[in-house]
C-alpha cells in the first residue's frame, strides 16, 4: 500500500490537525490514525511523534495531558486555517498516490470498503 512519509512540519501539522478534529489521543492512537489516513512515519515513530508534539506544545497548539497522551490546545484562526489547508493538500497527495483523482473519491472508497 502506498503511504506518504511525513516528517518535520508536515508531521507536526497532521498531528495538530488530528488532535484539533478528533480530540485527545495517545501516541499509539495518533500513529494508528495516521496509518489509516495513508501516512507513514519513519525511524522510531513514537519518538518522532513525541518530538513533533513537543514543538507544538511549546507553541500552545497542543496540550500534554499526561505521559504519552495529548489534546488540542489553542491557536489563532488564521493558523488553524493554514494548518487545515496544508493537511488537505497532504490528503490529496495520498489520494493521488493511491490512484484516486482527489481526496473526496478516496474518502468515499474508504467508507465503502468498511463492512456494513
C-alpha positions in Angstrom: 0.0 0.0 0.0 1.3 3.4 -0.9 1.9 5.7 2.1 3.1 9.2 2.2 6.0 9.6 4.6 5.6 12.5 7.0 8.4 14.3 8.7 9.1 17.8 10.1 6.4 20.4 9.7 4.1 18.1 7.7 4.1 15.6 10.7 3.5 18.4 13.2 0.6 19.8 11.1 -1.0 16.4 10.6 -0.8 15.6 14.3 -2.1 19.0 15.4 -4.9 18.9 12.9 -6.0 15.4 14.0 -5.9 16.4 17.7 -8.0 19.5 16.8 -10.5 17.5 14.9 -10.7 14.2 17.0 -9.7 15.4 20.5 -7.3 13.8 23.0 -5.3 10.8 21.9 -2.3 8.7 22.9 0.8 8.5 20.7 -0.3 5.0 19.7 -3.7 6.2 18.6 -2.2 9.1 16.6 0.1 6.7 14.8 -2.9 4.4 14.0 -4.9 7.3 12.7 -2.0 8.5 10.5 -1.7 5.0 9.1 -5.5 4.8 8.3 -5.1 8.2 6.6 -2.4 6.8 4.4 0.6 8.3 6.1 3.8 6.7 7.5 6.4 7.9 10.0 9.9 6.6 9.5 12.6 5.7 12.1 11.2 5.3 15.6 7.6 6.5 15.0 6.7 7.1 18.7 9.8 9.2 19.2 9.2 11.2 16.0 5.6 11.9 17.1 6.6 12.9 20.7 9.3 15.2 19.3 6.9 16.8 16.9 4.3 17.3 19.6 6.8 18.8 21.9 7.3 21.6 19.4 3.5 22.2 19.2 3.1 22.1 23.0 5.7 24.9 23.3 3.5 27.0 21.0 0.3 26.1 22.8 -1.4 24.4 19.8 -1.3 21.1 21.6 -1.6 20.2 25.4 0.2 17.4 27.1 -2.3 15.8 29.3 0.0 13.1 30.8 2.8 10.9 29.6 2.1 9.9 26.0 -1.4 11.5 25.9 -2.1 14.8 24.2 -5.1 17.0 23.5 -5.9 20.1 21.4 -4.6 23.5 22.5 -5.5 26.9 21.3 -4.4 28.7 18.1 -5.4 31.8 16.1 -8.0 31.0 13.4 -5.5 32.1 10.7 -3.0 29.5 12.0 -5.8 26.8 12.2 -6.8 27.6 8.6 -3.3 27.4 7.4 -2.7 24.1 9.0 -6.0 22.8 7.7 -5.1 23.8 4.2 -1.7 22.1 4.4 -3.2 18.9 5.7 -5.9 18.9 3.0 -3.1 19.1 0.4 -1.4 16.1 2.0 -4.7 14.2 1.9 -5.0 15.0 -1.9 -1.4 13.7 -2.3 -2.2 10.4 -0.6 -5.3 10.1 -2.8 -3.2 10.5 -6.0 -0.6 8.0 -4.7 -3.4 5.5 -4.3 -4.8 6.2 -7.8 -7.7 8.5 -7.0 -8.2 11.8 -8.7 -9.0 13.7 -5.5 -9.4 13.2 -1.8 -13.2 13.1 -2.0 -13.2 9.9 -4.1 -10.5 8.4 -1.9 -12.6 9.1 1.2 -15.7 7.6 -0.4 -13.8 4.5 -1.3 -12.5 4.2 2.3 -16.1 4.3 3.7 -17.4 1.9 1.0 -14.7 -0.6 1.9 -15.8 -0.9 5.5 -18.2 -3.8 6.5 -21.8 -2.8 7.0 
